[in-house]
Amino acid sequence: MRLVFIELTVGCVLLSGCPDPIELDDDAGSEASSADDESTTGTPPNPTTSTSTTSATTTMGTTPMTGPPVTVTTVVTTIGTDTTETDTATTDLPECPGVGEGPLGIGDPCVTNSECSSALCTLNSDAPLNPDAVCDVPPVDCSMRITGTVWDIVTQQPVADADMIVVGALQAATNPTGAMALASDVSAGDGRVDTETAGPPIAPIGLVALSERSGFWLTATGLASPGDDGTSYGVGHDVHDLWVVSENAATAWSNMLALDPAVDPTSLPLGDEGGVVGLVRDSSGTPVAGAAVTSTSGGSGAIVRFLNLDGTFNASATTDLGLFVILEPALAEEFEVTVAGMVVGGGTAGSANGAIFSLAVDLP
């Protein structure tokens, strides 16, 4: 069995020397506190607002490094003879990859990490995007914050009490059941996970989430690829829908695929012998029918089959379930998705004994 890493091309950064956490001056301000509401007759005067700016500095070796300024805003409102004052302060952002580049501030609604000045958008799903996502303060030590939701890939329903760990892609491809966790969490009742790596993640190739629960196979989902330098990751990741495949589904599919004369029996059963389970969906999360998944490599030995509504498979295109299976993909083999003859997406498939790898392709 060939061992391969899966990396999504839709939606889908090792740090060497992130700065130490930045310590603010004692006078940098306090967190926002709500002013007590009071009413009176007549029209109150306009609030008076004063803004002061200061900077916090940390030192790496002998080189001082200053992050973006701390902004402290004081709002003073006078109503009659009573005066209320509200102080608001924002903390310095650490100097991590991507931080300080986006236009949106902390607390602003967001749909990508890159549009946040903090380089961290609290996304928990990708299709559809969760509407409560906002730009949040990044970890001060340039750790990666992992936010996402564990889903059953067959029903597309959230899965509670699933164990999720973040591992290096190379370990996921060679020893998924014994991979060292860089971060871990257990999914909540709504399937959500929210955790951080212990410091900047250090892993070549990429990062993968391994999720499992009783009744489900250990399932791998690609989270992030390194940046252009091949080593650094941001404080946020690219993929937020984390998948698990039920044991019942994998067994039923393996039994059905075993009847296909084109399928090598040594590539089954799914899970024990690896394999990829994929889903084609639109931006709302609805499965897409009529999507063909084919290898872009000439002479590929991979077998792609599409799940029918009656539990059988076809070799042509997705049905209303949007589900497909890939057996025996080559190392980092690229696949493209076409609808009505037009290429609309794609991804990189992977496989490893003892786990099922997932490949969700989100169409525009």
Buried (B, 14 or more C-beta within 10 A) or exposed (E): BBBBBBBBBBBBBBBEEBBEEBEBEEEBBEEBEEEEEEEEEEEBEEEEEEEEEBBBEBEEEEEEBEBBBBBBBBBEBEBEEEEBEBEBBBBBBBBBBBBEEBEBEBEBEBBBBBBBBBBBBBBBBBBEBBEEBBBBBBBBBBBBBBBBBBBBBBEBEBBEEBBBBBBBBBBBBBBBEEBEBBBBBEBBEEBBBEBBBEBBBEBEBBBBBBBBBEEBBBBBBBBBBBBEEEBBBBBBBBBBBBBBBBBEBBBBBBEBBEEBEEBEEEBBBBBBBBBBBBBBBBEEBBBBBBBBBBBEBEEBEBBBBBBBEEEBBEEEBBBEBBBBBBBBBBEBBBBBBBBEEEEBBBBBBBBBBBBBBBBBBBBE
